[in-house]
Amino acid sequence: MKPGQTAGGTAAVVGGGPAGMAAAFYLAREGVKVTLFEKRERLGGIVSSVIPDFRIDDAVIGKDASLLERLGVDIRCGAGAPAVDILQKEYDHVVLAVGAYKRSALALAGGRALNALDFLEKFNETKGELNLGRNVVVIGGGNTAMDTARAAKRCKGVEHVFLVYRRTKRYMSADEQELALALEDGVEFKELLAPVSLAEGALLCDRMALGEADASGRAGVVPTGNQESVPADTVIAALGEKVPTDYYEANGIAVDGKGRPLVSDTLECSRAGVYVIGDGLFGPSLVVKAMANAMKAAEAILGKAVSGDRSEAADEKTIRDRKGILAEPKAGVDTGRCLGCSTVCENCADVCPNRANVAVRVPGLSQTQILHVDYMCNECGNCKSFCPYASAPYLDKFTLFANETDMAKSKNQGFVVLDRERVLCKVRYLGEGFTWEKGQESRLESGLGKLMETVCGDYSYLLEV
């Protein structure tokens, strides 16, 4: 099929960042007629507007944009996309790749902290020609904070860049490589400091100490009663960006308790035919993850795999054999026990002390499915700590509730079995509650229907509360 043919139908992609560009590429390559909407004057999203040139050259983005043009993608920059209602009338499919564009703010007594993304945009626009003074303080511990600190270090007249963080480097969310690059560039780390106020060229901070682990699984912090002053002509806050909850709600898309859109395994949201991908789904993450989202959504739209480059995964028996504990460990052998989470991942079931996450073998499905059992969970967070996908299985996995009262107290997607013999269940899915019975047509994914059937049959012991 040649690019530009319309046999694959039509699709609107909202957002011209890495996720949106990747989705447009995968769909257009397979013959879908794609229209790509981008609010800025050029494609690239956060990569082109925020990530410094010393990280990613704009020429790379330009080549990707040219490729989309050759594939026949209708690229519309400089204008916002129509509402989802209108897009669904004009296109067969809609992909939302709007990013996590809600910018955080930090209130400081006596002064104002710049937003990190605002600073990085200006840094890129001016090629670093900014007047920041001699001393710059960056608040935060993620990858954006590292980019911000390294960019500030390259501005004329800047002598010191201090990175202030309330925990220690060990608990920073930034990748180890990003930390190392910041240190190589001369960024000075100020650990265990919590900003309080800005006055007379200095940032006053409370001196903290590490305490018991908090809800994030990291060591919490407690004030010591002491304070420390850090020289600061400019303060920049890099405290993380948020998904645009108001945008989703305005377009009739159901969201979870954190304001993130509820999506199925194929990334389809509560509106049929609308997919949500990229940073706007779960918050700021890696470019490669955004592209992986794009591939998954494209495969759902096309009904087939879109990449021919995937390496063959080992068969399930080979993977599971690695899980066994050797009676007599031998040097160099035990290191081969990694399951390979891309094929089989049951970490959350293995580490749960209450066995509240159950690996269910569902007939017809190639992999076991993780079922979360609400009444067995005390929300210790162990499964979140060990999840390789930065997920919280006790909140994110399809959940079995003991009764409707327990279900009403939770925001998890899941079900209550009303009649085991009929496989009659009350279900919450993509923000909608309804009664479902085996064989009934609904928006419920077929895999979830099979999961409930299997629980009622082969795993009925879980229903004996």
C-alpha positions in Angstrom: 0.0 0.0 0.0 1.4 3.4 -1.0 1.6 6.4 1.4 -1.4 8.6 1.0 -3.9 5.9 0.0 -7.0 6.0 2.1 -7.8 2.3 2.4 -6.9 2.5 6.1 -9.4 5.3 6.8 -8.6 8.7 8.4 -7.1 9.7 11.7 -6.6 13.0 13.5 -3.5 13.2 15.7 -3.5 16.1 18.2 0.0 17.1 19.4 3.2 17.2 17.3 5.7 16.0 19.9 7.5 12.6 19.8 4.3 10.6 20.6 2.2 12.4 18.0 4.8 12.3 15.3 5.4 8.6 15.9 1.7 7.9 15.8 1.3 9.8 12.5 4.3 7.9 11.1 3.0 4.4 12.0 -0.5 5.2 10.7 0.5 7.0 7.5 3.0 4.3 6.6 0.1 1.8 6.6 -2.1 3.9 4.3 -4.2 5.8 6.9 -4.8 9.4 5.8 -3.5 11.4 8.8 -4.0 15.0 9.8 -1.5 16.2 12.5 -2.5 19.2 14.6 0.3 21.1 16.5 -0.3 24.4 18.4 3.2 25.6 18.0 4.7 26.8 14.8 6.8 23.7 14.3 6.8 20.1 15.2 8.8 18.5 18.0 6.9 19.4 21.1 8.9 19.5 24.2 11.9 18.1 22.4 12.3 21.1 20.1 11.0 23.8 22.4 12.4 22.8 25.7 15.1 20.2 25.6 18.4 22.0 25.1 20.2 21.7 21.7 23.2 20.2 23.5 21.0 17.2 24.2 19.1 16.8 20.9 19.9 18.7 17.7 16.9 20.3 16.0 18.1 18.9 12.7 17.0 15.4 13.8 13.5 16.7 14.4 13.5 18.4 11.0 14.3 15.1 9.3 11.4 13.4 11.1 9.1 16.2 10.0 10.2 15.8 6.4 9.6 12.1 6.5 6.0 12.7 7.7 5.5 15.1 4.7 6.8 12.4 2.3 4.3 10.0 3.8 1.5 12.3 3.0 0.6 13.5 6.5 -1.4 16.8 6.5 0.6 18.8 9.1 -1.2 21.8 10.5 1.0 23.9 12.8 0.2 27.1 14.6 -3.4 26.4 15.3 -5.2 24.5 18.0 -7.1 21.4 17.2 -10.9 21.3 17.2 -12.8 19.7 20.1 -12.8 16.0 20.2 -16.6 16.0 19.3 -15.8 17.7 16.0 -12.8 15.6 15.3 -14.8 12.4 15.7 -17.3 13.6 13.1 -14.6 14.2 10.6 -12.2 11.4 11.3 -12.4 7.6 11.9 -9.9 7.7 14.7 -8.5 10.3 17.1 -5.2 10.1 18.8 -4.5 12.6 21.6 -0.8 13.3 22.2 -1.1 16.6 24.0 1.7 16.2 26.5 1.9 17.1 30.2 1.7 20.8 29.5 0.2 22.0 32.8 3.2 23.8 34.4 3.9 23.7 38.1 4.5 26.8 40.2 6.5 27.3 43.4 5.4 30.1 45.8 8.3 31.6 47.7 8.0 34.3 50.3 9.7 37.5 49.0 10.3 36.5 45.4 9.3 34.4 42.4 10.8 31.2 41.0 10.9 30.8 37.2 9.3 27.7 35.8 11.9 25.4 34.4 10.1 24.8 31.1 9.6 28.6 30.6 13.4 29.0 31.2 14.4 26.2 28.9 12.2 27.6 26.1 13.8 31.0 26.4 17.2 29.4 26.6 16.5 27.7 23.2 15.0 30.8 21.6 17.9 33.0 22.6 20.7 30.4 22.2 21.6 30.9 25.9 21.8 34.7 25.7 20.0 35.3 29.1 21.0 37.5 32.0 20.7 35.3 35.1 23.3 36.9 37.3 26.2 35.1 38.8 24.4 32.6 41.0 21.5 30.4 39.9 19.6 28.0 42.0 17.6 25.2 40.5 15.0 23.4 42.7 14.2 19.8 42.0 15.7 16.4 41.4 14.4 15.0 38.1 15.7 14.9 34.6 14.2 18.4 33.9 16.1 19.8 36.8 19.4 18.4 35.4 18.7 19.9 32.0 17.8 23.2 33.6 21.0 23.3 35.7 23.2 22.3 32.8 21.6 24.9 30.5 22.0 27.6 33.2 25.6 26.7 33.5 26.1 27.6 29.8 24.6 31.1 30.2 27.1 34.0 30.0 28.0 35.5 33.4 26.8 32.5 35.4 29.5 31.4 37.9 27.7 29.0 40.1 24.6 26.8 39.6 23.3 25.2 42.8 20.8 22.3 42.6 18.7 22.4 45.8 16.8 19.2 46.8 15.0 18.3 50.0 16.4 14.7 50.0 19.8 13.3 49.0 21.1 12.5 45.5 20.2 8.8 46.2 16.5 9.7 46.2 16.5 12.0 43.2 14.2 10.7 40.4 16.7 11.7 37.7 18.4 9.0 35.7 21.9 8.2 37.0 23.5 9.3 33.7 21.8 12.7 34.0 23.2 13.2 37.5 26.6 12.3 36.3 26.4 14.8 33.3 25.3 17.6 35.7 28.2 16.9 38.0 30.6 16.9 35.0 29.3 20.3 34.0 30.1 21.7 37.4 26.6 21.8 39.0 26.9 22.1 42.7 24.4 19.8 44.6 22.8 21.2 47.8 21.1 18.2 49.5 18.6 18.1 52.3 17.4 21.7 51.8 13.7 22.8 51.6 13.2 26.3 50.1 11.5 28.8 52.3 12.0 32.4 51.0 14.0 34.5 48.6 15.4 37.9 49.6 18.5 40.0 49.0 20.1 37.7 46.5 19.8 34.6 48.6 17.4 31.6 48.9 16.7 30.7 52.6 16.1 27.0 53.1 15.2 24.8 56.1 17.8 22.1 56.8 16.2 18.7 56.6 17.0 15.1 57.8 15.9 11.8 56.3 13.1 10.1 58.1 10.7 7.1 57.6 9.6 6.1 54.1 6.7 8.1 52.8 3.9 7.1 50.3 6.3 7.3 47.4 8.5 4.5 49.0 11.4 7.0 49.4 12.8 8.2 52.7 10.7 11.1 54.0 12.2 14.3 55.4 11.8 16.1 58.7 13.0 19.6 59.6 16.0 19.8 61.9 15.2 23.4 63.1 18.3 24.8 61.3 18.4 27.0 58.2 20.9 27.6 55.4 21.2 30.4 52.9 22.2 29.7 49.3 23.4 32.6 47.0 20.7 33.2 44.3 20.4 35.9 41.7 17.9 33.7 39.8 15.8 30.8 41.2 14.3 28.2 38.8 11.8 25.6 39.9 11.8 22.2 38.2 9.1 20.4 40.2 7.4 18.4 37.5 4.6 19.1 35.0 1.1 17.8 35.2 -1.3 16.2 32.7 -4.0 18.5 31.4 -7.0 17.2 33.4 -9.2 20.1 32.5 -8.6 19.4 28.8 -9.7 15.8 29.1 -12.7 16.6 31.2 -13.8 19.4 28.8 -13.8 16.8 26.1 -15.8 14.2 28.0 -12.9 11.9 28.8 -13.1 10.1 32.1 -10.1 10.5 34.4 -8.8 8.8 37.5 -8.3 10.2 41.0 -5.0 11.8 39.9 -6.7 13.5 36.9 -5.1 11.1 34.4 -7.3 9.7 31.6 -8.6 6.2 32.1 -7.5 4.0 29.2 -7.8 0.4 28.2 -4.8 -1.9 27.4 -4.9 -0.5 23.8 -4.8 3.1 25.2 -8.3 3.8 24.1 -10.0 6.1 26.5 -13.6 6.3 27.7 -14.7 7.7 24.3 -14.7 4.9 21.7 -12.2 5.5 18.9 -10.2 8.1 20.9 -6.7 7.1 22.1 -4.4 8.9 24.6 -0.6 8.6 24.4 2.6 10.2 25.5 3.3 12.4 28.5 -0.3 13.5 28.6 -1.3 10.0 29.7 0.7 9.3 32.9 2.9 12.4 33.2 6.5 13.4 32.0 8.5 10.4 30.9 11.0 9.3 28.3 10.7 9.9 24.6 11.1 6.2 23.9 8.0 5.5 26.1 6.0 8.1 24.2 6.9 6.3 20.9 6.0 2.9 22.4 2.6 4.4 23.3 2.2 5.5 19.7 3.0 2.1 18.4 0.4 0.5 20.7 -2.3 2.9 19.7 -1.5 2.5 16.0 -1.6 -1.3 16.3 -5.0 -1.1 17.9 -6.3 1.2 15.1 -4.8 -0.9 12.3 -5.6 -4.3 13.9 -2.0 -5.6 13.3 1.6 -5.1 14.4 3.3 -2.1 12.8 6.9 -3.0 13.4 8.8 -5.8 11.8 11.9 -5.2 13.9 10.8 -7.0 17.1 13.2 -9.7 18.2 11.7 -13.1 19.0 10.9 -13.6 22.7 11.8 -16.8 24.4 8.9 -19.2 24.9 7.0 -19.1 28.2 8.5 -22.4 29.6 12.0 -21.1 29.0 11.2 -17.9 30.8 9.5 -19.6 33.7 12.3 -22.1 34.2 14.6 -19.1 35.0 12.4 -18.3 38.0 13.3 -21.5 39.9 15.7 -21.3 42.8 18.8 -23.4 42.2 19.4 -26.0 44.9 23.1 -25.6 44.5 23.8 -22.1 43.1 26.8 -22.0 40.8 28.9 -19.0 39.8 27.6 -17.3 36.7 24.4 -19.4 36.6 22.1 -17.5 39.0 22.6 -14.3 37.0 20.5 -16.0 34.2 17.4 -16.1 36.3 15.9 -12.8 35.0 12.4 -13.5 33.7 12.5 -10.8 31.0 9.5 -8.6 31.9 8.7 -8.0 28.2 7.6 -11.7 28.0 6.5 -12.6 31.5 6.2 -10.2 34.4 4.6 -11.3 37.7 6.7 -9.2 40.1 3.7 -7.7 41.8 2.3 -11.2 42.5 5.7 -12.4 43.7 6.4 -9.6 46.2 2.9 -9.0 47.6 3.0 -10.2 51.3 -0.8 -10.7 51.4 -1.0 -12.4 48.0 -3.4 -9.7 46.9 -2.1 -9.7 43.3 -2.9 -13.0 41.6 -1.5 -14.3 38.3 -4.5 -15.7 36.5 -4.2 -18.1 33.6 -6.9 -17.1 31.2 -7.8 -19.6 28.4 -7.2 -18.1 25.0 -4.7 -15.4 26.2 -1.0 -15.9 25.7 0.1 -14.4 29.0 -1.1 -14.6 32.6 -3.2 -11.7 33.7 -2.7 -9.9 37.0 -5.8 -9.6 39.1 -5.8 -7.4 42.1 -8.0 -8.6 45.0 -9.2 -5.7 47.0 -10.1 -7.3 50.3 -6.7 -9.0 50.6 -4.7 -5.7 50.1 -3.5 -3.4 52.9 -1.9 -0.9 50.4 1.7 -1.5 51.6 3.0 -0.3 48.3 5.4 -3.3 47.8 4.1 -4.0 44.3 4.6 -0.4 43.3 8.2 -0.4 44.5 9.1 -3.5 42.5 7.1 -2.8 39.3 9.5 -2.3 36.3 6.9 -0.2 34.6 6.6 2.6 37.2 3.0 1.4 37.9 1.1 0.9 41.2 -0.6 -2.5 40.6 -2.7 -2.2 43.7 -4.3 0.9 42.1 -3.9 0.2 38.4 -4.8 -3.5 37.9 -8.3 -4.7 37.2 -9.7 -5.4 40.7 -11.9 -8.0 42.3 -14.1 -6.5 45.0 -15.8 -8.5 47.7 -19.0 -6.5 47.5 -20.6 -3.4 46.1 -19.8 -1.4 49.2 -16.1 -2.0 48.9 -16.3 -1.2 45.2 -18.0 2.2 46.0 -15.1 3.1 48.4 -12.5 2.5 45.7 -11.7 4.3 42.4 -10.1 1.2 40.9 -11.4 -0.3 37.7 -12.8 -3.8 38.5 -15.8 -5.9 39.2 -18.0 -7.5 41.8 -19.4 -11.0 41.1 -23.2 -10.9 41.6 -23.9 -14.4 40.3 -21.0 -16.9 39.8 -23.0 -19.4 37.8 -24.2 -16.9 35.3 -21.0 -14.9 35.4 -23.0 -11.8 36.2 -20.9 -9.0 37.5 -21.1 -5.3 38.3 -18.3 -3.6 36.5 -16.4 -0.3 36.6 -14.5 0.3 33.4 -13.2 3.5 31.9 -15.1 5.6 34.4 -18.5 3.9 33.6 -20.4 1.6 35.9 -22.6 -1.2 34.5 -23.9 -4.7 34.9 -22.3 -7.3 32.6 -23.1 -11.0 32.0 -21.1 -13.6 30.1 -21.7 -13.2 26.3 -23.1 -9.7 26.6 -22.0 -7.1 24.0 -20.3 -4.0 25.5 -17.2 -1.8 25.3 -15.5 -4.1 27.8 -12.4 -5.6 26.3 -12.8 -9.3 25.5 -9.8 -10.2 27.6 -11.4 -8.7 30.7 -14.6 -10.6 30.0 -12.5 -13.8 29.8 -10.7 -12.9 33.0 -14.0 -12.5 34.9 -15.2 -15.8 33.5 -12.0 -17.5 34.6 -12.3 -16.1 38.1 -15.9 -17.3 38.4 -14.8 -20.8 37.3 -11.2 -21.8 38.0 -10.4 -19.2 40.7 -13.8 -19.2 42.6 -11.9 -19.6 45.9 -11.2 -15.9 45.6 -15.0 -15.3 45.9 -15.3 -17.1 49.3 -14.9 -14.1 51.5 
